[in-house]
Amino acid sequence: MTIQWNVEELLFDSLYEAEVWADSIANEMYARLYNGYDTPDYKIAYSLAFRLAEIKEFTIRTARTVDRYQVWVTINS
């Protein structure tokens, strides 16, 4: 499976801002516009992973490099 990444450079000051942003990203991933999200902000990755975990059809994966966080989904059959 090829991952279609959405790569962003946004950094938020608060967890609340990141949660609001992650909600919109989760909707786009649910609509299958892309299946991976790459960000330098751990708050976005954290919020997005928890939002996506609520969707029964998804298996959530996460990874961290030195300065990036990645969240991607696979669809359960």
Secondary structure, 3 states (H helix, E strand, C coil): CCCCEEECCCCCCCHHHHHHHHHHHHHHHHCCCCCEEEECCHHHHHHHHHHHHCCCCEEEEEEECCCCEEEEEEECC
